[in-house]
Amino acid sequence: MNILITGANGQLGNEMKVLSAENTQHTYFFTDVQELDICNEEAIEAFVAENEIELIVNCAAYTAVDNAEDNRELCDKLNHIAPGYLARAAQRRGAAIIQVSTDYVFDGTAHIPYTEEEPTCPASVYGSTKLAGEQAVMDGCEKAVIIRTAWLYSIYGNNFVKTMIRLGREREALGVIFDQVGTPTYANDLARAIYAVINKGIVRGVYHFSDEGVCSWYDFTKTIHRLAGITTCKVRPLHTADYPTKAARPHYSVLDKTKIKTTFDIEIPHWEESLARCMALLND
């Protein structure tokens, strides 16, 4: 199968590249904005036709959650309009599309894990544009899969894990939010899940994927520091109200993964196990 993977230089795109070596039955076209501008519909159409693309995996997104509040137009272009272009290009070729989305489509007021059937209610520009992107993809292509994820990190790019390691080594004390709860997701695990979906065969629908377990950002940080051997930085818990941000964050964003596990026969590791795997690579 000829597979186009956009956002190839991001966290997930890089992990998709790494794991392509374990999935050699497919031919891959890894692109970022230099190779393919996904905001240019004509360029997408030409690329998809020329390379006889049979599946698009869209890993590209505008993910600067706070900046999105002041850059709605650009955020909407990348998170809503562009996925619609990709979906329609796939549909015209009889191809499929996998769109990666986010827990931010929910407002975070729940107390039990969100299923795919829960009503969406984004509380930020970022969440609103990602939800609009989901709808554009489902409307634009019959063979469409949406995978919502949360708290993504990896050995690539800038992310929470790397930031907490750096700050832990630079500072004597650090305040971290303890009343926002979710599940950290190693981008390598998400990439493996996407390959499982590809290899099992596209089953249209919305799915949730994160690693297993639940923690707060405070718990996450304490575990990062323990695994990194950081003992000189005191981590103190902060209320969300103590650390105001432009964009509202979900207080609870745990995702129910039952549907993706049963549909595609996916086993999901606990977040602490995956964090240890990632940290081992960062420490090399």
N, C-alpha and C positions, 0 to 999 in steps of 0.2 A: 504494500500500500504506500502511496506517495502522501507524506504527511507534512503539512506546513505548521511550524511552531513559531508563533510570534512572541515578542518580548524575550528573546533568547539571551539577552545579557542581564536579565533580572535574576532574582533568587530561584524562582521556580524554573525559568528557562534554562539556567545553568544546570540544575539538577536533571532536567529532561535530557540535556546533552549528555551528561555523565551516564545516565541509564540507557541511552540509545545503544550503547555498546553491548547491553544485555538483550536488546530487542532488534537484532540485525535483520530480521525478516522484512523490515520496512525501509523505505528510502525517505530520508529526512531533509527538509529545507528549513534550517534555523535562521530566522531573520530578526533584526531589530530595526529601528527607524532608518538606519543607514542603508539597509538592503530593501526595505519595504515600508513605505509610509501608510499605516493602516487608516489614516484619516483621508486618504486619497482613494476614492472608490474605483476610479478608472485603473489606477496602478494595481489594486487588489485583483480586479477582474482579469487584467492582463497576466499577472503572475500566476494566478490559479489556473487559467487556461493553458498558458505556455508550459507549465510544469505538471499538468494533468493531476492536480491535487485532488485527493479523495477524502482527506480529513484535515480540518483545521483545529489546532489547539491554541486558543488565545490566552497567552500568559501575560500579555501587555495590559497595563492599567496605570491610571493616575492614582497614586497611593498616599500622597501627602495630605493626610486627613485634615489638618488644621489649615494648611494653605488653600485647600479646596474651597473653604468658606469665602475667600477673596478672589478665587479663580474659577468660578462656576463654569464659565464658557469653555475653558480648556479642559477642565475635569469632565464636563459633559461630552465633549468631543471624543475624548479617549475612552471613557467608560460606558458611553451610551451609543453615540453615533457610529463610531468605528466598529464595535461588535455587530451592529446592524448591517454595516457594509459587508463584513466577513460572512455573516450568516446568509445574506442574499447571494453572495458570490458562490458559497457552498451549495445552496439550493439550486442555482442555475446549472451546476455541474452534476447534480445528483450526489453531492458529497455530504459529509457530516461535519458537525462542529461541536467542540467541547469548550465551553466558556467558564472561566474561573471567576467565582464571585465571593461574597463576604458575609460574615456574621452581622455586619453593619446594616443589613437590610431590616434587622429587627431593632426595636427600641431598647431592649435589654431590661425590661421590667418583669420578665418571667422568673419562675423559681424552680422550674424543671426543664430539662434539655429541650431545645427547640426541635420539633419535627419539621419536615418539608411542607406540611400542610398548615402550619401556623400562619396566621395573618401577618403580613409584613408591615412595618411601620418605621421607616428610617428616620433618624433624628439628626441627620447631618447631610450636607451637600454630597459628600463622598458616598454615603449610603444610598441617597436618592438616585444618584447617577448610576451606581452599580445595579440597583433594582431596575432602572429604566433599560440598562444594557441587557439584563436577563430577559426582559419582556421583548426587546428588539430581536434577540437571538431566537427565542421560542416562536415569535411571529414570523421570522424571516426564513427559517429552515425547518423542514420536517424532521430531519435526523439530528436533533439537538439535545445536548446534555449540559446542564448547569451544575457545577460543583462549588458549593459554598464552603469556605474554609475560614480559619481564624488564627490570629497570633502567630503568623508565619516567621520563621527564622531559618538560617542556614549558615554555611561557611562563606557565603558570597554576599557582597554588597554591605549596606548598612542595615543593622537590625538591632532589636532589643538586647539580644544575648551579647553581641559584640560591645554595645554601648555600656552595658552593666559591668562587663569585664574591665573595660577601660576606666570607667568611673571608680570602680572598686579599687583599682590600682593607684588612681590619682588622689582619691579623697580619703579622709579619716571617717567621714559619716555621709550617709546617703538616705534620703527619704523616698519611699516608693509606695504607690497606691495599694491599699489592702482591701478596699471595698468594691473592686471590680474583679469579677470572677469569670474564668473561661478555661480554655485548654490551649497550651502552646502546641504548635504544629511544625515539625521538622519538614522543610520543603522537600527533602529527599523522600519522606514517607508519602507526601501528597503526589509527587511525581510517580512513585511506584503504583499508587492507586489509579492514576490516570492511565498508565500503561496497562493495568489490569482491565480497566474499562475498554480500552482500545482492543486488546487481545481477546476479551470475552465477547465483544460485539456491542455496538451502540444500542442502548435501550433508552428511548426518549424519556426525558424527565428531569426533575430537580433533585439533587442529592446533597447530603451533608458529609463533609470529611474533616476531621481533625484527629490528633492523636487521642488516646484514651486518658481518662483521669480528669481532675478538676483542680485548679489552684487560683490564687490571686497573683497579681503582678509582684506583690511583696514575697509570697512563697516562691515564685519563679526566680526572683533575684537571689534569695537566700540559697536556693539550690545551685544556681549558676556560680555563686561565690564559693560554695563548698566544693564543687567539682573543679573549680579553677585554683583552689588552694589559697583563696584570698581570705586572710584572717585579720587584717589591720583596718578594715572598713566596717563601721557599725551601721547596719541597715535598720532604719526605723520606719514603722508603718505610718502612712499618710491617708487621710480621708480625701476623697475626690474633691470635696469643697475646699481643701487646703491647697489644691493644685489646679486652678481653673484653666481651661483650654478653650480655644475658639469653637471647636467642634465638640458636640456632646459625645461621650463614650458610653457604650452599653455597660450597665452595672453587672449584667448577667448575660453571657453569650455562649453558654455550653450548648453544643450541637448534638442531636440524637443521630447516631451513625447507622442505625439498624438497617435502613433501606439500602445503602451502598454496600454494606457488608453482605447482606443476603443476596442482592441482585448480582453482584460481581464476585462473590466468594472471596472477599478481602479480609485479611487478618490485620488488625491495627495494634501497634505497640503502645505501651504506656508512655506518656510524655517524658517521664524521668529517664526511662531507658533510651529514648531517642535523643534526649539532650546529652546524655553521656556519650553516645556515638558521635554526635556533632562536636562536642567539646574535645574528644580525643583527636579529631582531625584538626581542630583549631590549635591544639597544644603541640602538634607535630612540628 
